[in-house]
Amino acid sequence: MQIQQNISLKPYNTFGIDVVANHFVSVNSIDDLKQVLSLKEYKNRLVLGGGSNLLLTKDFAGIVIHINLKGIEIVSQTEDFVYVKAQAGENWHNFVLWCIQNNFGGVENLSLIPGNVGTSPIQNIGAYGVELKDVFESCEAISVDNYQLKTFSNADCNFGYRNSIFKQEVKGKYVITSVVFKLSKQNHKLNINYGTIEAELESMQISTPTIQSISKAVIAIRESKLPNPKNIGNSGSFFKNPVISKSHFNTLALNFNNIPNYPVNENEIKVPAGWLIEQAGFKGKRFNNYGVHAKQALVLVNYNDAKGEDILNLSKLIQKTVYRIFNISIEAEVNII
């Protein structure tokens, strides 16, 4: 384990923002992580996984701890289910592919989501009708105060829409080191009714879907409308889809009769933030070396060496404009530092 000085974080965030960390260390074991957390001289800490849900707006005056714990193993199984433990530093999509290759079902709709396994519970990542909480069994995390490992069950995590206990009550108090998933071995529950998965399967001439074909369909859909962070800096969806009251929606529908909507319950309706942003005129809009992606208005992009502060200011302009037009507040999904 080596603590380095004045390290660029550009390779460690999918936005590709070039800011500098005063100190940087990559940890490959729990013992290394405990040792770094015990160093009292570094009071200001930033824990980094895949850097996919992050907008860096300035140099970091502290220590950046890069979680590089690796490994995937089966911890137990029954006739119908398998419990798989993945270390926090495993790439999420690579983990999904490993599951699919072993015919373990449950995560196929979450294919090609950027980031690492360790950050997936924090955000309760989700896509195409599936959320992490649907397959999450437990996770282990180290307390930054006493360096003890604690196990969090599904119920402990208090999962919500892009939310968990790790973004609320215990934010900054634990570092997730591994996650255990409960996956199906047979009689997989297939989710194909959300978004354009069914249409994509039809275009692939697949009438009897499998978890493998669903994954391929999701990958094709995502690649068709989302930029690859390796080519264009981005963090995927920058904003959450807002949930508004039914009465508010009914008022909006008088002027916007084509507004897409997804009922949450009898009194609340979810509206796609991407549609709101597109209606506000931002889809495909470019400001020098940053802007809004041409195919998906939810995605803010760094075309070439943009500053995090510029992208943050653009996000604020979008929020103000959407609120002015629709009286809807859209909340950033990414962590802004």
C-alpha positions as CSV (number, residue, x, y, z in Angstrom):
1,M,0.0,0.0,0.0
2,Q,1.4,3.3,-1.1
3,I,0.1,6.8,-0.4
4,Q,0.8,9.0,-3.3
5,Q,0.7,12.8,-3.5
6,N,-0.8,15.2,-6.0
7,I,-2.6,12.6,-8.2
8,S,-5.0,13.5,-11.0
9,L,-8.5,12.0,-10.5
10,K,-9.3,12.1,-14.2
11,P,-8.8,8.3,-14.6
12,Y,-11.0,7.6,-11.5
13,N,-14.2,9.4,-12.5
14,T,-16.4,8.6,-15.5
15,F,-17.1,12.3,-16.1
16,G,-13.3,12.6,-16.9
17,I,-12.9,15.7,-14.7
18,D,-9.3,16.6,-14.2
19,V,-8.9,17.6,-10.5
20,V,-6.1,16.8,-8.2
21,A,-6.1,14.9,-4.9
22,N,-3.5,16.0,-2.3
23,H,-3.1,12.4,-1.3
24,F,-4.3,9.2,-3.0
25,V,-4.2,5.5,-2.0
26,S,-5.6,2.4,-3.7
27,V,-6.6,-0.4,-1.2
28,N,-6.6,-4.0,-2.2
29,S,-7.5,-5.6,1.2
30,I,-9.6,-5.0,4.2
31,D,-6.5,-4.7,6.4
32,D,-5.2,-2.0,4.1
33,L,-8.5,-0.1,4.4
34,K,-8.5,-0.4,8.1
35,Q,-4.9,1.0,8.2
36,V,-5.8,4.0,6.0
37,L,-8.9,4.8,8.0
38,S,-6.8,4.7,11.2
39,L,-4.4,7.4,10.0
40,K,-5.4,10.4,12.1
41,E,-3.6,13.0,9.9
42,Y,-6.1,12.5,7.1
43,K,-9.3,13.9,8.5
44,N,-10.8,14.8,5.1
45,R,-11.5,11.6,3.2
46,L,-13.2,10.7,-0.1
47,V,-13.9,7.1,-0.8
48,L,-14.0,6.2,-4.5
49,G,-15.3,3.1,-6.3
50,G,-15.9,3.3,-10.0
51,G,-16.3,7.1,-9.9
52,S,-19.5,6.7,-11.9
53,N,-22.0,8.6,-9.8
54,L,-19.8,11.6,-9.1
55,L,-19.1,15.1,-10.2
56,L,-15.9,16.6,-9.0
57,T,-15.9,20.4,-9.0
58,K,-12.5,21.2,-7.4
59,D,-9.2,19.8,-6.2
60,F,-9.5,17.5,-3.1
61,A,-7.6,18.7,-0.1
62,G,-7.4,15.4,1.7
63,I,-6.9,11.7,1.0
64,V,-8.8,9.8,-1.7
65,I,-9.2,6.1,-0.9
66,H,-9.8,4.0,-4.0
67,I,-11.5,0.8,-3.2
68,N,-9.9,-2.0,-5.2
69,L,-11.1,-5.1,-3.4
70,K,-11.6,-8.0,-5.9
71,G,-13.3,-11.4,-5.9
72,I,-16.6,-13.2,-6.6
73,E,-17.7,-16.4,-4.8
74,I,-20.7,-18.5,-4.1
75,V,-21.3,-18.6,-0.4
76,S,-24.3,-20.9,-0.3
77,Q,-27.1,-22.2,-2.5
78,T,-30.4,-24.1,-2.5
79,E,-32.2,-25.9,-5.3
80,D,-33.7,-22.6,-6.4
81,F,-31.4,-19.9,-5.3
82,V,-27.7,-19.0,-5.0
83,Y,-26.1,-16.5,-2.7
84,V,-23.1,-14.8,-4.4
85,K,-20.7,-12.5,-2.6
86,A,-18.9,-9.9,-4.7
87,Q,-16.1,-7.6,-3.4
88,A,-16.7,-3.9,-3.5
89,G,-14.1,-3.2,-6.2
90,E,-15.6,-5.5,-8.8
91,N,-16.9,-3.7,-11.9
92,W,-20.7,-3.9,-11.8
93,H,-21.2,-4.9,-15.5
94,N,-18.5,-7.5,-15.3
95,F,-20.3,-8.9,-12.2
96,V,-23.6,-9.0,-14.1
97,L,-21.9,-10.8,-17.0
98,W,-20.4,-13.4,-14.6
99,C,-23.9,-14.0,-13.2
100,I,-25.5,-14.5,-16.6
101,Q,-22.7,-16.8,-17.8
102,N,-23.5,-19.0,-14.7
103,N,-27.3,-18.7,-15.5
104,F,-27.9,-16.8,-12.2
105,G,-31.0,-14.6,-12.7
106,G,-32.0,-11.3,-11.2
107,V,-29.5,-8.7,-12.4
108,E,-29.9,-9.0,-16.2
109,N,-32.0,-5.8,-16.4
110,L,-29.1,-4.0,-14.7
111,S,-26.6,-4.7,-17.5
112,L,-24.2,-2.0,-18.5
113,I,-24.8,0.3,-15.6
114,P,-21.4,2.0,-14.9
115,G,-19.7,1.8,-11.5
116,N,-18.6,-0.9,-9.0
117,V,-20.4,-3.4,-6.9
118,G,-19.6,-1.6,-3.6
119,T,-21.5,1.6,-4.5
120,S,-24.5,-0.2,-5.9
121,P,-26.4,-0.4,-2.6
122,I,-25.7,3.3,-1.7
123,Q,-27.6,4.4,-4.8
124,N,-30.0,1.4,-4.9
125,I,-29.2,1.3,-8.6
126,G,-32.0,0.5,-10.9
127,A,-33.0,0.2,-14.6
128,Y,-35.9,-1.3,-16.7
129,G,-38.1,-2.3,-13.8
130,V,-35.5,-3.8,-11.5
131,E,-33.7,-2.3,-8.5
132,L,-30.7,-3.5,-6.5
133,K,-33.0,-4.1,-3.5
134,D,-34.8,-6.9,-5.5
135,V,-31.6,-9.1,-5.4
136,F,-29.8,-7.7,-2.4
137,E,-29.3,-10.0,0.5
138,S,-26.7,-8.2,2.7
139,C,-23.5,-6.2,2.6
140,E,-20.5,-5.9,4.9
141,A,-19.1,-2.4,5.7
142,I,-16.3,-1.0,7.8
143,S,-17.0,1.7,10.4
144,V,-14.8,4.7,9.8
145,D,-14.8,5.3,13.5
146,N,-13.9,2.0,15.1
147,Y,-12.8,0.0,11.9
148,Q,-15.2,-2.9,12.8
149,L,-17.0,-4.9,10.1
150,K,-20.8,-4.7,10.3
151,T,-23.4,-6.6,8.3
152,F,-26.4,-4.8,6.9
153,S,-29.4,-6.8,5.9
154,N,-31.9,-5.7,3.2
155,A,-34.2,-4.4,5.8
156,D,-31.4,-2.5,7.5
157,C,-30.6,-0.6,4.3
158,N,-34.0,1.2,4.2
159,F,-33.9,1.2,0.4
160,G,-35.9,3.8,-1.6
161,Y,-35.8,5.2,-5.1
162,R,-32.1,5.8,-5.7
163,N,-31.7,6.0,-1.9
164,S,-30.6,4.0,1.1
165,I,-29.4,4.3,4.6
166,F,-25.9,4.9,3.2
167,K,-27.1,8.2,1.7
168,Q,-29.1,9.2,4.8
169,E,-28.6,8.1,8.4
170,V,-25.1,6.5,8.1
171,K,-23.8,8.7,5.2
172,G,-20.0,8.9,5.5
173,K,-19.9,6.5,8.5
174,Y,-19.2,3.2,6.7
175,V,-17.3,1.9,3.7
176,I,-18.9,-1.0,2.0
177,T,-16.5,-3.8,1.4
178,S,-18.6,-6.6,-0.1
179,V,-22.2,-7.4,-1.2
180,V,-24.2,-10.7,-1.1
181,F,-26.8,-11.2,-3.8
182,K,-29.7,-13.7,-3.8
183,L,-30.1,-14.9,-7.4
184,S,-32.3,-17.4,-9.0
185,K,-30.9,-20.7,-10.4
186,Q,-34.1,-21.8,-12.2
187,N,-37.6,-20.5,-13.0
188,H,-36.2,-17.0,-13.5
189,K,-38.5,-14.1,-13.0
190,L,-38.2,-12.2,-16.3
191,N,-38.9,-8.5,-16.5
192,I,-39.5,-7.4,-20.1
193,N,-42.5,-5.0,-19.8
194,Y,-40.5,-1.9,-18.9
195,G,-39.3,0.6,-21.5
196,T,-38.5,-0.9,-24.9
197,I,-37.2,-4.3,-23.9
198,E,-40.1,-6.2,-25.5
199,A,-39.6,-4.2,-28.7
200,E,-35.9,-4.8,-28.7
201,L,-36.4,-8.6,-28.2
202,E,-38.9,-8.6,-31.1
203,S,-36.3,-6.9,-33.3
204,M,-33.8,-9.6,-32.2
205,Q,-36.4,-12.1,-33.3
206,I,-36.6,-13.6,-29.8
207,S,-40.0,-15.0,-28.8
208,T,-38.9,-17.0,-25.7
209,P,-36.7,-14.6,-23.7
210,T,-33.9,-15.8,-21.4
211,I,-31.9,-13.8,-18.9
212,Q,-29.1,-13.9,-21.5
213,S,-31.3,-12.4,-24.3
214,I,-32.7,-9.8,-21.9
215,S,-29.2,-8.7,-21.0
216,K,-28.3,-8.4,-24.7
217,A,-31.5,-6.4,-25.3
218,V,-30.8,-4.0,-22.4
219,I,-27.2,-3.6,-23.6
220,A,-28.4,-2.8,-27.1
221,I,-30.9,-0.2,-25.8
222,R,-28.4,1.5,-23.5
223,E,-25.7,1.6,-26.2
224,S,-28.2,3.2,-28.7
225,K,-29.0,6.2,-26.5
226,L,-26.3,6.5,-23.8
227,P,-22.7,7.7,-24.4
228,N,-19.8,5.4,-23.5
229,P,-17.9,7.2,-20.7
230,K,-14.7,5.9,-22.4
231,N,-15.5,8.1,-25.4
232,I,-17.5,11.0,-23.8
233,G,-17.3,11.9,-20.1
234,N,-20.6,11.4,-18.3
235,S,-22.1,9.8,-15.2
236,G,-25.2,8.3,-16.8
237,S,-28.5,9.8,-15.5
238,F,-27.7,13.1,-13.8
239,F,-31.2,13.7,-12.4
240,K,-33.7,11.5,-10.6
241,N,-37.2,11.1,-12.0
242,P,-39.4,13.3,-9.9
243,V,-42.6,12.1,-8.2
244,I,-45.4,14.6,-8.1
245,S,-49.0,14.6,-6.8
246,K,-51.8,13.3,-8.9
247,S,-53.5,16.7,-8.8
248,H,-50.3,18.5,-10.0
249,F,-50.0,16.0,-12.8
250,N,-53.7,16.5,-13.8
251,T,-53.0,20.3,-14.0
252,L,-49.9,19.8,-16.2
253,A,-51.8,17.4,-18.4
254,L,-54.2,20.2,-19.4
255,N,-51.3,21.9,-21.2
256,F,-49.1,18.9,-21.9
257,N,-51.4,16.1,-23.0
258,N,-48.5,13.9,-24.1
259,I,-46.7,14.0,-20.7
260,P,-45.4,10.5,-20.0
261,N,-46.3,9.1,-16.5
262,Y,-45.9,6.1,-14.3
263,P,-48.3,5.8,-11.3
264,V,-46.5,5.2,-8.0
265,N,-49.6,4.9,-5.9
266,E,-53.2,6.3,-5.8
267,N,-51.9,9.8,-5.0
268,E,-48.5,10.1,-6.7
269,I,-47.1,9.9,-10.2
270,K,-43.5,9.6,-11.5
271,V,-42.7,11.8,-14.4
272,P,-39.5,11.2,-16.5
273,A,-37.0,13.9,-15.9
274,G,-35.5,13.4,-19.3
275,W,-38.9,14.4,-20.9
276,L,-39.1,17.5,-18.8
277,I,-35.5,18.5,-19.7
278,E,-36.2,17.9,-23.4
279,Q,-39.4,20.0,-23.3
280,A,-37.4,22.8,-21.6
281,G,-35.1,22.8,-24.7
282,F,-31.9,21.4,-23.4
283,K,-31.7,18.1,-25.2
284,G,-28.6,18.1,-27.4
285,K,-27.6,21.7,-26.3
286,R,-23.9,22.2,-26.3
287,F,-21.9,24.9,-24.4
288,N,-18.3,24.8,-25.8
289,N,-16.8,21.6,-24.3
290,Y,-19.8,20.4,-22.3
291,G,-23.6,20.0,-22.6
292,V,-26.6,17.8,-22.7
293,H,-26.5,14.5,-24.7
294,A,-28.3,14.6,-28.1
295,K,-30.0,11.2,-27.5
296,Q,-30.8,11.3,-23.8
297,A,-31.6,14.6,-22.0
298,L,-30.9,13.0,-18.6
299,V,-27.2,12.8,-19.4
300,L,-24.9,15.7,-19.0
301,V,-21.6,15.3,-20.9
302,N,-18.0,16.4,-20.8
303,Y,-16.9,16.6,-24.5
304,N,-13.3,17.6,-23.8
305,D,-11.6,18.8,-20.6
306,A,-14.7,20.6,-19.2
307,K,-14.6,21.8,-15.6
308,G,-16.8,20.2,-13.0
309,E,-18.0,23.7,-12.0
310,D,-19.3,24.3,-15.6
311,I,-21.3,21.1,-15.6
312,L,-22.7,21.9,-12.1
313,N,-23.8,25.4,-13.3
314,L,-25.5,23.8,-16.3
315,S,-27.4,21.4,-14.0
316,K,-28.6,24.3,-11.9
317,L,-29.8,26.1,-15.0
318,I,-31.7,23.0,-16.1
319,Q,-33.3,22.7,-12.6
320,K,-34.4,26.4,-12.6
321,T,-35.8,26.2,-16.1
322,V,-37.8,23.0,-15.5
323,Y,-39.2,24.4,-12.2
324,R,-40.2,27.6,-14.0
325,I,-42.1,25.7,-16.8
326,F,-43.5,22.8,-14.8
327,N,-43.3,23.8,-11.2
328,I,-41.4,20.6,-10.6
329,S,-38.1,20.3,-8.7
330,I,-35.7,17.8,-10.2
331,E,-33.0,16.5,-7.9
332,A,-29.5,15.6,-8.9
333,E,-28.8,11.9,-8.7
334,V,-25.0,12.2,-8.7
335,N,-22.9,13.1,-5.8
336,I,-21.4,16.6,-6.2
337,I,-18.0,17.3,-4.5
